[in-house]
Amino acid sequence: MISRISAMIAAIAVAATLAVSPMVARAQDQKPAEQTAAPAEAAAPAPAAAPVTEKSTENPYSLGNIVAHGNVVDQMVLAILAVMSMGSWYILFTKLWDTTKLAKEAKEARATFFKKASLQDGIKTLSETGAMRYIAQSAVEASDHHEGALTENIDHNTWVTMNVDRAVGEVNTRLQGGLGFLATVGSTSPFIGLFGTVWGILQALTQIGVAGQASIDKVAGPVGAALIMTAIGLAVAVPAVLGYNWLVNRNKAVMSQVRAFAADLHGVLMGSRQVKR
């Protein structure tokens, strides 16, 4: 790490030296000429010094200038992309937390739940707000309350299986929440940025046509500022696409552990029709 920092400092120093050396050489070349012209100018009275005005160093085609002084369309495009980006990162972090928590619960449940004397004792060891406890309670309640005129036509095994599958499906649905937003951002944000680019180029060409000048300095700046929109659109889309694919694979791995726990629980319930209290 220290070597990388040292290399970065050295590179900055070299770049600064290369940038300053032409200015120093130019100043040294101009100094003799000024000394030669000094005696001739000494006889004439010096003219009044003109007021010095500082030139603005602000880049008129930077992203900050577009945000501060851009037209309504550019600002709306940037606002939409900003919302998409914040939403994507929020979903990525929250889903990472959810999958990590669920994987930990599934691992602990498979290690401790089935070692208890009864299912009720095992349920007490699970987190009250966890998905594993929800699945276990749903399965036990379905096994205990298999009555009613309509449910009597369904055998006990099928009834418990339906309730366990329903609980696992609800957990999977909650886990998949937000992935649609990531897919939408990944597929649409490049086109939104491209729309901002097309609009910016259209405005730049309109101004050039009105002014009647088409030199490179009149074209490069506005077109470059418009292309920033495309770059921002890609910067929003790439994390969303990568995050979507990563979360899909992670959810599959976590749900396989959840389904394994549900299958073991179903086997225990089918092996003993009476749940110990």
SVG drawing of the C-alpha trace seen along z (x, -y; Angstrom):
<svg xmlns="http://www.w3.org/2000/svg" viewBox="-68 -60 87 102">
<polyline fill="none" stroke="black" stroke-width="0.4" points="0.0,0.0 2.9,-2.4 4.6,-1.6 1.5,-2.5 1.1,-5.8 4.8,-6.5 4.4,-5.7 1.3,-7.9 3.2,-10.8 6.1,-10.4 3.8,-10.4 2.1,-13.5 5.6,-15.2 6.7,-14.2 3.5,-15.5 3.8,-18.7 7.5,-19.1 6.6,-18.5 3.7,-21.0 5.8,-23.7 9.1,-23.3 7.7,-24.8 6.3,-27.8 9.7,-28.4 11.5,-28.1 9.1,-30.5 9.6,-33.0 13.4,-32.8 13.2,-33.4 11.0,-36.4 13.2,-38.0 16.2,-39.0 13.7,-40.5 12.2,-42.6 15.6,-43.8 16.6,-44.8 13.4,-46.7 13.7,-48.4 16.1,-51.3 14.0,-52.2 10.9,-52.3 12.6,-54.4 12.5,-57.6 8.8,-57.4 6.4,-58.0 4.8,-54.8 1.1,-54.5 -1.5,-54.2 -1.9,-50.6 -5.1,-49.0 -7.2,-47.5 -6.5,-43.8 -9.5,-41.5 -9.4,-37.9 -10.6,-35.4 -13.0,-32.8 -11.5,-29.3 -14.9,-27.6 -15.4,-25.0 -18.7,-26.0 -19.2,-22.4 -18.5,-20.5 -21.1,-18.4 -21.3,-21.0 -22.1,-23.7 -24.8,-21.4 -26.4,-20.9 -26.2,-24.6 -27.0,-26.3 -28.3,-23.5 -31.8,-23.6 -34.8,-21.9 -34.5,-18.7 -30.8,-18.2 -31.6,-18.7 -34.6,-16.3 -32.4,-13.6 -29.8,-14.0 -32.4,-13.9 -33.9,-10.7 -30.5,-9.1 -29.6,-10.1 -32.8,-8.6 -32.1,-5.4 -28.6,-5.2 -29.6,-5.8 -32.4,-3.2 -30.0,-0.6 -27.4,-1.0 -30.1,-1.0 -31.5,2.3 -28.0,3.8 -27.1,3.1 -30.4,4.1 -30.6,7.4 -27.1,8.2 -28.1,7.8 -31.3,9.9 -29.5,12.8 -26.7,12.8 -29.2,12.9 -31.3,15.6 -28.3,17.8 -27.2,17.5 -30.7,18.4 -30.9,21.4 -27.5,22.7 -28.3,22.3 -31.7,23.9 -30.4,27.0 -27.7,27.3 -29.9,26.9 -33.6,27.1 -33.8,30.9 -31.8,31.7 -34.5,30.5 -37.0,32.9 -40.0,31.5 -40.9,29.1 -42.2,26.5 -38.8,26.5 -37.1,26.2 -39.3,23.3 -38.4,21.4 -34.7,21.5 -35.5,19.7 -35.6,15.9 -39.1,14.5 -38.9,12.3 -37.0,14.8 -38.1,16.7 -37.2,20.1 -39.6,19.6 -42.4,18.5 -42.0,21.6 -41.8,23.9 -44.9,22.3 -46.8,22.6 -46.0,26.2 -46.9,27.1 -50.2,25.2 -51.1,26.9 -50.4,30.3 -52.3,29.5 -55.4,27.9 -56.3,30.2 -60.0,29.9 -63.0,28.4 -65.5,29.6 -63.4,28.6 -59.9,29.5 -61.1,32.9 -61.1,33.8 -57.4,33.2 -55.1,35.8 -52.8,34.7 -49.6,35.1 -50.9,32.9 -52.2,30.3 -48.9,29.9 -47.0,29.9 -49.2,27.1 -48.7,24.9 -44.9,25.5 -44.6,24.7 -46.7,21.6 -44.6,20.3 -41.4,21.0 -42.8,19.2 -43.6,16.1 -40.1,16.0 -38.8,16.3 -41.1,13.5 -39.8,11.2 -36.2,12.1 -36.8,11.3 -38.3,7.9 -36.3,5.0 -34.8,7.2 -37.3,5.9 -36.2,2.3 -32.5,3.3 -33.5,4.9 -35.4,1.8 -32.5,-0.5 -30.0,1.7 -32.1,1.7 -33.4,-1.9 -30.8,-4.1 -28.4,-4.0 -31.3,-5.1 -32.2,-7.9 -28.6,-9.1 -28.6,-8.8 -31.8,-11.0 -29.9,-13.6 -27.0,-13.4 -29.3,-13.7 -31.1,-16.7 -27.8,-18.4 -26.3,-17.9 -29.6,-19.2 -29.4,-22.4 -25.7,-22.8 -26.3,-22.5 -29.2,-24.9 -27.0,-27.5 -24.2,-27.0 -26.7,-27.4 -28.0,-30.6 -24.5,-32.0 -23.4,-30.9 -20.1,-29.5 -19.1,-25.8 -15.4,-25.9 -14.1,-23.1 -14.1,-25.3 -17.8,-25.9 -18.7,-22.2 -16.4,-20.3 -17.4,-21.9 -21.2,-21.5 -21.0,-18.1 -18.6,-16.9 -21.0,-18.2 -23.8,-16.3 -21.8,-13.1 -21.5,-13.3 -25.1,-12.2 -24.3,-9.0 -21.4,-8.4 -23.7,-8.9 -26.3,-6.6 -23.7,-3.8 -22.4,-4.5 -25.9,-4.0 -26.6,-0.9 -23.5,1.2 -23.8,1.5 -27.5,2.3 -26.9,5.1 -24.0,6.6 -25.9,6.3 -29.0,8.0 -27.0,11.0 -25.1,11.3 -28.3,11.2 -30.1,13.7 -27.3,16.2 -27.0,15.4 -30.8,15.8 -30.7,19.2 -28.0,20.4 -29.8,19.1 -33.2,20.5 -31.7,23.9 -30.8,23.9 -34.3,22.8 -36.0,25.5 -33.7,28.1 -34.9,27.0 -38.5,27.1 -38.1,30.6 -36.5,31.9 -39.3,30.3 -41.9,31.9 -40.3,35.2 -40.4,34.8 -44.1,33.9 -45.0,36.8 -43.1,39.2 -45.1,38.1 -48.7,37.0 -48.8,35.8 -46.8,32.7 -45.4,32.8 -46.4,29.8"/>
</svg>
